[in-house]
Amino acid sequence: MLLNPIGLVDSPYNLKKETPHQGKYSNKLSKICILDKYVEALDGVERCQYLIVLYLFNKIEDVLLRVVPHGKVKKRGLFSTRAPVRPNPIGFCVVELVKIEKNCLTVRWLDAMDKSPVIDIKPFWPEIDCP
């Protein structure tokens, strides 16, 4: 499987322990800077209030099949949690689009570490993305 990053995260989080357990719990701003060859794909993004961002956990070293979720004491299966120690280290976050400047999106609620590769951006539409 080959994934092509479309951009990089410019985030205030340099260490894993600095990242919020869920992006929604932090109002810090991050930027997603899109590579030049993908800038044309940003056309229309300004009409989206919220975006789904898929990125890689590029600094995770261990894969664990059972983890203790944040705030809990008992281990559970990895797939019942949002822990980043996954067989395929793909992060998912719904963010609020704050502004767009050239090839960079400023967003709120992104929980990705600085320099994380972004692999996709999609519009979030509550009417189809929520039950």
N, CA, C and O atoms as CSV, one atom per row, in Angstrom:
chain,resi,resn,atom,element,x,y,z
A,1,MET,N,N,0.839,-1.163,0.000
A,1,MET,CA,C,0.000,0.000,0.000
A,1,MET,C,C,0.892,1.237,0.000
A,1,MET,O,O,1.864,1.318,0.751
A,2,LEU,N,N,0.553,2.178,-0.838
A,2,LEU,CA,C,1.334,3.401,-0.931
A,2,LEU,C,C,0.429,4.584,-0.644
A,2,LEU,O,O,-0.604,4.754,-1.293
A,3,LEU,N,N,0.808,5.394,0.316
A,3,LEU,CA,C,0.082,6.623,0.623
A,3,LEU,C,C,0.955,7.805,0.255
A,3,LEU,O,O,2.150,7.825,0.550
A,4,ASN,N,N,0.354,8.781,-0.387
A,4,ASN,CA,C,1.078,9.990,-0.759
A,4,ASN,C,C,0.606,11.146,0.108
A,4,ASN,O,O,-0.542,11.572,-0.014
A,5,PRO,N,N,1.464,11.662,0.979
A,5,PRO,CA,C,1.059,12.816,1.780
A,5,PRO,C,C,0.664,13.978,0.867
A,5,PRO,O,O,1.282,14.220,-0.170
A,6,ILE,N,N,-0.380,14.685,1.284
A,6,ILE,CA,C,-0.826,15.862,0.519
A,6,ILE,C,C,-0.354,17.147,1.178
A,6,ILE,O,O,-0.471,18.227,0.598
A,7,GLY,N,N,0.180,17.032,2.393
A,7,GLY,CA,C,0.651,18.210,3.117
A,7,GLY,C,C,1.210,17.820,4.465
A,7,GLY,O,O,1.297,16.641,4.806
A,8,LEU,N,N,1.590,18.835,5.227
A,8,LEU,CA,C,2.158,18.629,6.560
A,8,LEU,C,C,1.447,19.497,7.581
A,8,LEU,O,O,0.965,20.586,7.271
A,9,VAL,N,N,1.392,18.995,8.800
A,9,VAL,CA,C,0.804,19.734,9.903
A,9,VAL,C,C,1.852,20.663,10.507
A,9,VAL,O,O,2.995,20.265,10.731
A,10,ASP,N,N,1.453,21.893,10.765
A,10,ASP,CA,C,2.245,22.857,11.521
A,10,ASP,C,C,1.465,23.055,12.818
A,10,ASP,O,O,0.483,23.796,12.855
A,11,SER,N,N,1.910,22.386,13.880
A,11,SER,CA,C,1.139,22.261,15.103
A,11,SER,C,C,1.929,22.753,16.308
A,11,SER,O,O,3.160,22.743,16.285
A,12,PRO,N,N,1.238,23.186,17.364
A,12,PRO,CA,C,1.948,23.562,18.589
A,12,PRO,C,C,2.404,22.360,19.410
A,12,PRO,O,O,3.042,22.529,20.449
A,13,TYR,N,N,2.082,21.133,18.950
A,13,TYR,CA,C,2.402,19.922,19.714
A,13,TYR,C,C,3.652,19.250,19.159
A,13,TYR,O,O,3.623,18.668,18.075
A,14,ASN,N,N,4.745,19.332,19.904
A,14,ASN,CA,C,5.998,18.712,19.478
A,14,ASN,C,C,6.236,17.360,20.128
A,14,ASN,O,O,7.001,16.548,19.608
A,15,LEU,N,N,5.596,17.115,21.245
A,15,LEU,CA,C,5.738,15.856,21.976
A,15,LEU,C,C,4.376,15.214,22.130
A,15,LEU,O,O,3.363,15.906,22.233
A,16,LYS,N,N,4.350,13.882,22.146
A,16,LYS,CA,C,3.084,13.160,22.272
A,16,LYS,C,C,2.320,13.584,23.528
A,16,LYS,O,O,1.097,13.721,23.497
A,17,LYS,N,N,3.037,13.788,24.622
A,17,LYS,CA,C,2.373,14.148,25.882
A,17,LYS,C,C,1.730,15.532,25.833
A,17,LYS,O,O,0.910,15.857,26.692
A,18,GLU,N,N,2.087,16.352,24.846
A,18,GLU,CA,C,1.486,17.683,24.709
A,18,GLU,C,C,0.145,17.655,23.964
A,18,GLU,O,O,-0.653,18.585,24.083
A,19,THR,N,N,-0.096,16.594,23.202
A,19,THR,CA,C,-1.312,16.554,22.394
A,19,THR,C,C,-2.536,16.319,23.270
A,19,THR,O,O,-2.465,15.584,24.254
A,20,PRO,N,N,-3.659,16.940,22.914
A,20,PRO,CA,C,-4.880,16.664,23.686
A,20,PRO,C,C,-5.353,15.238,23.406
A,20,PRO,O,O,-5.078,14.687,22.340
A,21,HIS,N,N,-6.061,14.648,24.358
A,21,HIS,CA,C,-6.550,13.277,24.166
A,21,HIS,C,C,-7.594,13.224,23.064
A,21,HIS,O,O,-7.750,12.198,22.402
A,22,GLN,N,N,-8.296,14.303,22.869
A,22,GLN,CA,C,-9.186,14.485,21.728
A,22,GLN,C,C,-9.028,15.936,21.303
A,22,GLN,O,O,-9.038,16.831,22.148
A,23,GLY,N,N,-8.886,16.176,20.026
A,23,GLY,CA,C,-8.673,17.532,19.537
A,23,GLY,C,C,-9.753,18.502,19.958
A,23,GLY,O,O,-9.473,19.678,20.190
A,24,LYS,N,N,-10.961,18.039,20.058
A,24,LYS,CA,C,-12.107,18.888,20.403
A,24,LYS,C,C,-11.938,19.555,21.768
A,24,LYS,O,O,-12.598,20.554,22.053
A,25,TYR,N,N,-11.056,19.010,22.615
A,25,TYR,CA,C,-10.851,19.554,23.947
A,25,TYR,C,C,-9.771,20.626,24.012
A,25,TYR,O,O,-9.369,21.035,25.101
A,26,SER,N,N,-9.301,21.082,22.861
A,26,SER,CA,C,-8.303,22.146,22.828
A,26,SER,C,C,-8.684,23.163,21.757
A,26,SER,O,O,-9.059,22.795,20.644
A,27,ASN,N,N,-8.586,24.415,22.095
A,27,ASN,CA,C,-8.878,25.473,21.125
A,27,ASN,C,C,-7.625,25.987,20.427
A,27,ASN,O,O,-7.683,26.973,19.691
A,28,LYS,N,N,-6.485,25.320,20.654
A,28,LYS,CA,C,-5.255,25.753,19.989
A,28,LYS,C,C,-5.407,25.619,18.480
A,28,LYS,O,O,-6.089,24.721,17.986
A,29,LEU,N,N,-4.764,26.522,17.764
A,29,LEU,CA,C,-4.824,26.511,16.304
A,29,LEU,C,C,-3.617,25.791,15.722
A,29,LEU,O,O,-2.515,25.848,16.268
A,30,SER,N,N,-3.843,25.124,14.623
A,30,SER,CA,C,-2.790,24.469,13.848
A,30,SER,C,C,-2.965,24.876,12.396
A,30,SER,O,O,-4.006,25.405,12.004
A,31,LYS,N,N,-1.947,24.626,11.616
A,31,LYS,CA,C,-2.042,24.841,10.173
A,31,LYS,C,C,-1.805,23.520,9.464
A,31,LYS,O,O,-1.032,22.676,9.917
A,32,ILE,N,N,-2.479,23.366,8.358
A,32,ILE,CA,C,-2.231,22.254,7.456
A,32,ILE,C,C,-1.752,22.892,6.170
A,32,ILE,O,O,-2.518,23.569,5.485
A,33,CYS,N,N,-0.495,22.681,5.839
A,33,CYS,CA,C,0.079,23.282,4.632
A,33,CYS,C,C,0.106,22.226,3.529
A,33,CYS,O,O,0.778,21.201,3.637
A,34,ILE,N,N,-0.633,22.506,2.483
A,34,ILE,CA,C,-0.814,21.584,1.372
A,34,ILE,C,C,0.347,21.725,0.388
A,34,ILE,O,O,0.782,22.837,0.088
A,35,LEU,N,N,0.841,20.604,-0.105
A,35,LEU,CA,C,1.909,20.613,-1.105
A,35,LEU,C,C,1.414,21.287,-2.382
A,35,LEU,O,O,0.240,21.179,-2.736
A,36,ASP,N,N,2.315,21.978,-3.067
A,36,ASP,CA,C,1.961,22.741,-4.269
A,36,ASP,C,C,1.177,21.927,-5.290
A,36,ASP,O,O,0.233,22.440,-5.892
A,37,LYS,N,N,1.550,20.670,-5.493
A,37,LYS,CA,C,0.874,19.889,-6.533
A,37,LYS,C,C,-0.566,19.539,-6.194
A,37,LYS,O,O,-1.298,19.049,-7.054
A,38,TYR,N,N,-0.995,19.788,-4.930
A,38,TYR,CA,C,-2.375,19.497,-4.521
A,38,TYR,C,C,-3.194,20.760,-4.220
A,38,TYR,O,O,-4.355,20.656,-3.823
A,39,VAL,N,N,-2.615,21.934,-4.400
A,39,VAL,CA,C,-3.305,23.186,-4.057
A,39,VAL,C,C,-4.629,23.335,-4.802
A,39,VAL,O,O,-5.600,23.830,-4.230
A,40,GLU,N,N,-4.686,22.924,-6.049
A,40,GLU,CA,C,-5.920,23.028,-6.831
A,40,GLU,C,C,-7.075,22.271,-6.168
A,40,GLU,O,O,-8.237,22.634,-6.351
A,41,ALA,N,N,-6.769,21.239,-5.411
A,41,ALA,CA,C,-7.795,20.443,-4.734
A,41,ALA,C,C,-8.460,21.200,-3.582
A,41,ALA,O,O,-9.467,20.742,-3.043
A,42,LEU,N,N,-7.905,22.352,-3.202
A,42,LEU,CA,C,-8.501,23.160,-2.140
A,42,LEU,C,C,-9.697,23.989,-2.622
A,42,LEU,O,O,-10.424,24.555,-1.806
A,43,ASP,N,N,-9.903,24.062,-3.928
A,43,ASP,CA,C,-11.003,24.855,-4.476
A,43,ASP,C,C,-12.335,24.406,-3.871
A,43,ASP,O,O,-12.706,23.238,-3.990
A,44,GLY,N,N,-13.045,25.311,-3.235
A,44,GLY,CA,C,-14.332,25.009,-2.625
A,44,GLY,C,C,-14.263,24.724,-1.140
A,44,GLY,O,O,-15.292,24.752,-0.464
A,45,VAL,N,N,-13.069,24.448,-0.604
A,45,VAL,CA,C,-12.929,24.119,0.817
A,45,VAL,C,C,-13.394,25.283,1.688
A,45,VAL,O,O,-13.861,25.067,2.806
A,46,GLU,N,N,-13.276,26.488,1.201
A,46,GLU,CA,C,-13.676,27.662,1.990
A,46,GLU,C,C,-15.168,27.651,2.342
A,46,GLU,O,O,-15.590,28.363,3.254
A,47,ARG,N,N,-15.957,26.861,1.637
A,47,ARG,CA,C,-17.389,26.755,1.932
A,47,ARG,C,C,-17.681,25.763,3.055
A,47,ARG,O,O,-18.827,25.631,3.484
A,48,CYS,N,N,-16.659,25.074,3.529
A,48,CYS,CA,C,-16.836,24.065,4.583
A,48,CYS,C,C,-16.501,24.671,5.945
A,48,CYS,O,O,-15.441,25.271,6.121
A,49,GLN,N,N,-17.402,24.512,6.894
A,49,GLN,CA,C,-17.130,24.978,8.245
A,49,GLN,C,C,-16.272,23.961,8.998
A,49,GLN,O,O,-15.409,24.329,9.795
A,50,TYR,N,N,-16.525,22.676,8.732
A,50,TYR,CA,C,-15.797,21.601,9.407
A,50,TYR,C,C,-15.207,20.650,8.376
A,50,TYR,O,O,-15.782,20.424,7.311
A,51,LEU,N,N,-14.041,20.094,8.719
A,51,LEU,CA,C,-13.341,19.172,7.828
A,51,LEU,C,C,-12.930,17.920,8.590
A,51,LEU,O,O,-12.668,17.964,9.792
A,52,ILE,N,N,-12.878,16.809,7.875
A,52,ILE,CA,C,-12.292,15.580,8.398
A,52,ILE,C,C,-10.851,15.547,7.895
A,52,ILE,O,O,-10.602,15.650,6.694
A,53,VAL,N,N,-9.921,15.405,8.810
A,53,VAL,CA,C,-8.501,15.349,8.448
A,53,VAL,C,C,-7.974,13.958,8.786
A,53,VAL,O,O,-8.094,13.495,9.920
A,54,LEU,N,N,-7.395,13.305,7.800
A,54,LEU,CA,C,-6.728,12.020,7.996
A,54,LEU,C,C,-5.223,12.276,7.917
A,54,LEU,O,O,-4.736,12.895,6.971
A,55,TYR,N,N,-4.508,11.798,8.910
A,55,TYR,CA,C,-3.066,12.037,8.955
A,55,TYR,C,C,-2.370,10.801,9.516
A,55,TYR,O,O,-3.016,9.886,10.025
A,56,LEU,N,N,-1.067,10.792,9.415
A,56,LEU,CA,C,-0.292,9.650,9.914
A,56,LEU,C,C,0.307,9.961,11.278
A,56,LEU,O,O,0.827,11.051,11.517
A,57,PHE,N,N,0.219,8.970,12.171
A,57,PHE,CA,C,0.930,9.034,13.440
A,57,PHE,C,C,2.371,8.626,13.112
A,57,PHE,O,O,2.743,7.466,13.291
A,58,ASN,N,N,3.160,9.555,12.645
A,58,ASN,CA,C,4.493,9.212,12.136
A,58,ASN,C,C,5.544,9.054,13.229
A,58,ASN,O,O,6.685,8.707,12.928
A,59,LYS,N,N,5.193,9.299,14.487
A,59,LYS,CA,C,6.176,9.167,15.567
A,59,LYS,C,C,5.814,8.055,16.546
A,59,LYS,O,O,6.411,7.959,17.618
A,60,ILE,N,N,4.852,7.222,16.193
A,60,ILE,CA,C,4.456,6.109,17.047
A,60,ILE,C,C,5.379,4.925,16.755
A,60,ILE,O,O,5.612,4.588,15.594
A,61,GLU,N,N,5.896,4.306,17.792
A,61,GLU,CA,C,6.829,3.198,17.600
A,61,GLU,C,C,6.221,1.840,17.889
A,61,GLU,O,O,6.533,0.870,17.200
A,62,ASP,N,N,5.362,1.748,18.891
A,62,ASP,CA,C,4.804,0.465,19.304
A,62,ASP,C,C,3.382,0.287,18.776
A,62,ASP,O,O,2.620,1.247,18.665
A,63,VAL,N,N,3.047,-0.949,18.455
A,63,VAL,CA,C,1.671,-1.314,18.138
A,63,VAL,C,C,1.183,-2.172,19.292
A,63,VAL,O,O,1.807,-3.175,19.640
A,64,LEU,N,N,0.077,-1.779,19.877
A,64,LEU,CA,C,-0.486,-2.519,20.998
A,64,LEU,C,C,-1.884,-2.980,20.630
A,64,LEU,O,O,-2.642,-2.230,20.016
A,65,LEU,N,N,-2.230,-4.191,20.994
A,65,LEU,CA,C,-3.556,-4.709,20.681
A,65,LEU,C,C,-4.548,-4.495,21.819
A,65,LEU,O,O,-5.760,-4.540,21.612
A,66,ARG,N,N,-4.026,-4.261,23.020
A,66,ARG,CA,C,-4.880,-3.943,24.174
A,66,ARG,C,C,-4.271,-2.720,24.851
A,66,ARG,O,O,-3.060,-2.664,25.063
A,67,VAL,N,N,-5.098,-1.755,25.186
A,67,VAL,CA,C,-4.625,-0.510,25.795
A,67,VAL,C,C,-5.573,-0.097,26.920
A,67,VAL,O,O,-6.713,-0.555,26.991
A,68,VAL,N,N,-5.090,0.758,27.777
A,68,VAL,CA,C,-5.926,1.366,28.809
A,68,VAL,C,C,-6.348,2.730,28.255
A,68,VAL,O,O,-5.508,3.616,28.103
A,69,PRO,N,N,-7.635,2.910,27.954
A,69,PRO,CA,C,-8.085,4.202,27.426
A,69,PRO,C,C,-7.876,5.332,28.434
A,69,PRO,O,O,-7.841,5.105,29.644
A,70,HIS,N,N,-7.739,6.538,27.922
A,70,HIS,CA,C,-7.551,7.720,28.769
A,70,HIS,C,C,-8.673,7.810,29.805
A,70,HIS,O,O,-9.854,7.716,29.471
A,71,GLY,N,N,-8.284,7.991,31.054
A,71,GLY,CA,C,-9.253,8.137,32.130
A,71,GLY,C,C,-9.812,6.821,32.666
A,71,GLY,O,O,-10.649,6.834,33.569
A,72,LYS,N,N,-9.367,5.689,32.129
A,72,LYS,CA,C,-9.857,4.367,32.567
A,72,LYS,C,C,-8.723,3.622,33.256
A,72,LYS,O,O,-7.586,4.094,33.275
A,73,VAL,N,N,-9.030,2.460,33.821
A,73,VAL,CA,C,-8.001,1.670,34.510
A,73,VAL,C,C,-7.857,0.263,33.945
A,73,VAL,O,O,-6.873,-0.420,34.229
A,74,LYS,N,N,-8.824,-0.176,33.152
A,74,LYS,CA,C,-8.817,-1.534,32.630
A,74,LYS,C,C,-8.499,-1.536,31.133
A,74,LYS,O,O,-8.975,-0.689,30.376
A,75,LYS,N,N,-7.679,-2.513,30.730
A,75,LYS,CA,C,-7.327,-2.636,29.308
A,75,LYS,C,C,-8.525,-3.081,28.482
A,75,LYS,O,O,-9.381,-3.836,28.944
A,76,ARG,N,N,-8.559,-2.589,27.243
A,76,ARG,CA,C,-9.568,-2.996,26.265
A,76,ARG,C,C,-8.862,-3.237,24.945
A,76,ARG,O,O,-7.694,-2.890,24.771
A,77,GLY,N,N,-9.591,-3.837,24.023
A,77,GLY,CA,C,-9.053,-4.030,22.687
A,77,GLY,C,C,-8.845,-2.700,21.993
A,77,GLY,O,O,-9.671,-1.794,22.101
A,78,LEU,N,N,-7.741,-2.589,21.282
A,78,LEU,CA,C,-7.360,-1.354,20.606
A,78,LEU,C,C,-8.480,-0.786,19.738
A,78,LEU,O,O,-8.699,0.425,19.723
A,79,PHE,N,N,-9.190,-1.654,19.013
A,79,PHE,CA,C,-10.189,-1.172,18.069
A,79,PHE,C,C,-11.423,-0.592,18.747
A,79,PHE,O,O,-12.291,-0.038,18.073
A,80,SER,N,N,-11.515,-0.710,20.068
A,80,SER,CA,C,-12.611,-0.071,20.796
A,80,SER,C,C,-12.170,1.255,21.417
A,80,SER,O,O,-12.874,1.833,22.245
A,81,THR,N,N,-10.992,1.725,21.002
A,81,THR,CA,C,-10.441,2.977,21.538
A,81,THR,C,C,-9.959,3.866,20.390
A,81,THR,O,O,-10.010,3.488,19.219
A,82,ARG,N,N,-9.498,5.037,20.759
A,82,ARG,CA,C,-8.903,5.946,19.776
A,82,ARG,C,C,-7.400,6.108,20.004
A,82,ARG,O,O,-6.801,7.084,19.550
A,83,ALA,N,N,-6.803,5.166,20.695
A,83,ALA,CA,C,-5.365,5.209,20.974
A,83,ALA,C,C,-4.572,5.227,19.660
A,83,ALA,O,O,-4.982,4.602,18.681
A,84,PRO,N,N,-3.447,5.936,19.637
A,84,PRO,CA,C,-2.673,6.073,18.395
A,84,PRO,C,C,-1.757,4.895,18.056
A,84,PRO,O,O,-1.134,4.899,16.995
A,85,VAL,N,N,-1.660,3.898,18.920
A,85,VAL,CA,C,-0.710,2.793,18.733
A,85,VAL,C,C,-1.339,1.689,17.879
A,85,VAL,O,O,-1.583,0.586,18.369
A,86,ARG,N,N,-1.596,1.981,16.619
A,86,ARG,CA,C,-2.400,1.141,15.737
A,86,ARG,C,C,-1.550,0.422,14.691
A,86,ARG,O,O,-0.462,0.888,14.353
A,87,PRO,N,N,-2.042,-0.724,14.168
A,87,PRO,CA,C,-1.306,-1.420,13.104
A,87,PRO,C,C,-1.096,-0.535,11.875
A,87,PRO,O,O,-0.037,-0.587,11.249
A,88,ASN,N,N,-2.083,0.265,11.530
A,88,ASN,CA,C,-1.952,1.266,10.468
A,88,ASN,C,C,-2.125,2.617,11.151
A,88,ASN,O,O,-3.239,2.984,11.523
A,89,PRO,N,N,-1.036,3.358,11.319
A,89,PRO,CA,C,-1.049,4.550,12.166
A,89,PRO,C,C,-1.741,5.756,11.517
A,89,PRO,O,O,-1.109,6.767,11.211
A,90,ILE,N,N,-3.053,5.618,11.318
A,90,ILE,CA,C,-3.819,6.676,10.667
A,90,ILE,C,C,-4.637,7.422,11.713
A,90,ILE,O,O,-5.430,6.825,12.441
A,91,GLY,N,N,-4.433,8.738,11.777
A,91,GLY,CA,C,-5.196,9.592,12.673
A,91,GLY,C,C,-6.390,10.180,11.949
A,91,GLY,O,O,-6.353,10.391,10.736
A,92,PHE,N,N,-7.447,10.443,12.699
A,92,PHE,CA,C,-8.704,10.980,12.178
A,92,PHE,C,C,-9.125,12.090,13.125
A,92,PHE,O,O,-9.150,11.891,14.340
A,93,CYS,N,N,-9.452,13.249,12.590
A,93,CYS,CA,C,-9.872,14.345,13.443
A,93,CYS,C,C,-10.850,15.226,12.674
A,93,CYS,O,O,-10.627,15.538,11.504
A,94,VAL,N,N,-11.927,15.621,13.334
A,94,VAL,CA,C,-12.837,16.614,12.769
A,94,VAL,C,C,-12.369,17.963,13.293
A,94,VAL,O,O,-12.223,18.156,14.500
A,95,VAL,N,N,-12.137,18.889,12.380
A,95,VAL,CA,C,-11.621,20.200,12.753
A,95,VAL,C,C,-12.554,21.302,12.253
A,95,VAL,O,O,-13.368,21.102,11.351
A,96,GLU,N,N,-12.406,22.458,12.867
A,96,GLU,CA,C,-13.120,23.646,12.416
A,96,GLU,C,C,-12.166,24.456,11.540
A,96,GLU,O,O,-11.046,24.757,11.952
A,97,LEU,N,N,-12.604,24.805,10.345
A,97,LEU,CA,C,-11.795,25.633,9.452
A,97,LEU,C,C,-11.903,27.083,9.904
A,97,LEU,O,O,-12.998,27.645,9.944
A,98,VAL,N,N,-10.771,27.687,10.242
A,98,VAL,CA,C,-10.743,29.070,10.722
A,98,VAL,C,C,-10.463,30.027,9.569
A,98,VAL,O,O,-11.138,31.046,9.423
A,99,LYS,N,N,-9.455,29.694,8.744
A,99,LYS,CA,C,-9.144,30.531,7.580
A,99,LYS,C,C,-8.250,29.775,6.619
A,99,LYS,O,O,-7.648,28.756,6.958
A,100,ILE,N,N,-8.181,30.307,5.415
A,100,ILE,CA,C,-7.301,29.762,4.372
A,100,ILE,C,C,-6.428,30.894,3.868
A,100,ILE,O,O,-6.925,31.970,3.535
A,101,GLU,N,N,-5.139,30.655,3.813
A,101,GLU,CA,C,-4.176,31.603,3.252
A,101,GLU,C,C,-3.272,30.832,2.297
A,101,GLU,O,O,-2.473,29.993,2.714
A,102,LYS,N,N,-3.413,31.132,1.016
A,102,LYS,CA,C,-2.658,30.437,-0.034
A,102,LYS,C,C,-2.867,28.930,0.098
A,102,LYS,O,O,-3.977,28.439,-0.104
A,103,ASN,N,N,-1.800,28.188,0.439
A,103,ASN,CA,C,-1.901,26.726,0.509
A,103,ASN,C,C,-2.053,26.203,1.939
A,103,ASN,O,O,-1.945,24.999,2.171
A,104,CYS,N,N,-2.303,27.099,2.895
A,104,CYS,CA,C,-2.388,26.680,4.300
A,104,CYS,C,C,-3.784,26.908,4.880
A,104,CYS,O,O,-4.378,27.978,4.746
A,105,LEU,N,N,-4.280,25.857,5.528
A,105,LEU,CA,C,-5.549,25.926,6.233
A,105,LEU,C,C,-5.252,26.094,7.717
A,105,LEU,O,O,-4.514,25.297,8.297
A,106,THR,N,N,-5.817,27.118,8.329
A,106,THR,CA,C,-5.722,27.253,9.779
A,106,THR,C,C,-6.963,26.595,10.353
A,106,THR,O,O,-8.087,26.905,9.959
A,107,VAL,N,N,-6.743,25.672,11.297
A,107,VAL,CA,C,-7.849,24.887,11.853
A,107,VAL,C,C,-7.773,24.853,13.375
A,107,VAL,O,O,-6.713,25.051,13.968
A,108,ARG,N,N,-8.913,24.600,13.982
A,108,ARG,CA,C,-9.024,24.422,15.426
A,108,ARG,C,C,-9.369,22.953,15.683
A,108,ARG,O,O,-10.061,22.338,14.872
A,109,TRP,N,N,-8.909,22.394,16.772
A,109,TRP,CA,C,-9.220,21.048,17.267
A,109,TRP,C,C,-8.351,19.938,16.685
A,109,TRP,O,O,-8.607,18.769,16.972
A,110,LEU,N,N,-7.356,20.244,15.895
A,110,LEU,CA,C,-6.502,19.187,15.347
A,110,LEU,C,C,-5.583,18.671,16.448
A,110,LEU,O,O,-4.920,19.454,17.129
A,111,ASP,N,N,-5.545,17.353,16.620
A,111,ASP,CA,C,-4.726,16.758,17.681
A,111,ASP,C,C,-3.422,16.161,17.156
A,111,ASP,O,O,-2.764,15.412,17.877
A,112,ALA,N,N,-3.043,16.466,15.950
A,112,ALA,CA,C,-1.834,15.908,15.338
A,112,ALA,C,C,-0.578,16.623,15.825
A,112,ALA,O,O,-0.590,17.819,16.113
A,113,MET,N,N,0.496,15.858,15.908
A,113,MET,CA,C,1.785,16.435,16.268
A,113,MET,C,C,2.368,17.213,15.093
A,113,MET,O,O,2.012,16.985,13.937
A,114,ASP,N,N,3.264,18.128,15.414
A,114,ASP,CA,C,3.940,18.927,14.399
A,114,ASP,C,C,4.658,18.026,13.399
A,114,ASP,O,O,5.276,17.031,13.780
A,115,LYS,N,N,4.574,18.371,12.158
A,115,LYS,CA,C,5.211,17.660,11.029
A,115,LYS,C,C,4.513,16.346,10.668
A,115,LYS,O,O,5.054,15.564,9.886
A,116,SER,N,N,3.331,16.089,11.218
A,116,SER,CA,C,2.600,14.878,10.829
A,116,SER,C,C,2.174,15.004,9.368
A,116,SER,O,O,1.671,16.053,8.965
A,117,PRO,N,N,2.366,13.955,8.571
A,117,PRO,CA,C,1.917,13.991,7.179
A,117,PRO,C,C,0.392,13.884,7.100
A,117,PRO,O,O,-0.211,13.025,7.743
A,118,VAL,N,N,-0.218,14.755,6.315
A,118,VAL,CA,C,-1.661,14.709,6.086
A,118,VAL,C,C,-1.883,13.858,4.842
A,118,VAL,O,O,-1.226,14.056,3.821
A,119,ILE,N,N,-2.825,12.898,4.934
A,119,ILE,CA,C,-3.056,12.020,3.777
A,119,ILE,C,C,-4.391,12.282,3.085
A,119,ILE,O,O,-4.596,11.829,1.959
A,120,ASP,N,N,-5.298,13.002,3.737
A,120,ASP,CA,C,-6.546,13.369,3.061
A,120,ASP,C,C,-7.308,14.388,3.888
A,120,ASP,O,O,-7.151,14.476,5.106
A,121,ILE,N,N,-8.137,15.153,3.197
A,121,ILE,CA,C,-9.047,16.113,3.816
A,121,ILE,C,C,-10.379,15.945,3.118
A,121,ILE,O,O,-10.448,15.883,1.890
A,122,LYS,N,N,-11.442,15.872,3.915
A,122,LYS,CA,C,-12.790,15.719,3.362
A,122,LYS,C,C,-13.727,16.655,4.104
A,122,LYS,O,O,-13.484,16.972,5.268
A,123,PRO,N,N,-14.783,17.099,3.461
A,123,PRO,CA,C,-15.759,17.923,4.194
A,123,PRO,C,C,-16.514,17.073,5.201
A,123,PRO,O,O,-16.819,15.909,4.943
A,124,PHE,N,N,-16.809,17.661,6.345
A,124,PHE,CA,C,-17.659,17.010,7.345
A,124,PHE,C,C,-19.054,17.585,7.206
A,124,PHE,O,O,-19.249,18.795,7.327
A,125,TRP,N,N,-20.021,16.724,6.955
A,125,TRP,CA,C,-21.410,17.127,6.832
A,125,TRP,C,C,-22.229,16.368,7.860
A,125,TRP,O,O,-22.448,15.168,7.695
A,126,PRO,N,N,-22.689,17.027,8.914
A,126,PRO,CA,C,-23.449,16.336,9.964
A,126,PRO,C,C,-24.614,15.513,9.433
A,126,PRO,O,O,-24.913,14.443,9.964
A,127,GLU,N,N,-25.271,16.005,8.392
A,127,GLU,CA,C,-26.451,15.287,7.879
A,127,GLU,C,C,-26.114,13.930,7.280
A,127,GLU,O,O,-26.997,13.079,7.169
A,128,ILE,N,N,-24.856,13.701,6.887
A,128,ILE,CA,C,-24.492,12.379,6.373
A,128,ILE,C,C,-23.417,11.688,7.212
A,128,ILE,O,O,-23.249,10.472,7.116
A,129,ASP,N,N,-22.681,12.452,8.041
A,129,ASP,CA,C,-21.619,11.866,8.838
A,129,ASP,C,C,-22.044,11.508,10.255
A,129,ASP,O,O,-21.269,10.902,10.995
A,130,CYS,N,N,-23.243,11.869,10.639
A,130,CYS,CA,C,-23.767,11.547,11.969
A,130,CYS,C,C,-25.042,10.715,11.814
A,130,CYS,O,O,-25.804,10.912,10.867
A,131,PRO,N,N,-25.268,9.792,12.740
A,131,PRO,CA,C,-26.485,8.982,12.644
A,131,PRO,C,C,-27.748,9.803,12.876
A,131,PRO,O,O,-28.853,9.264,12.828
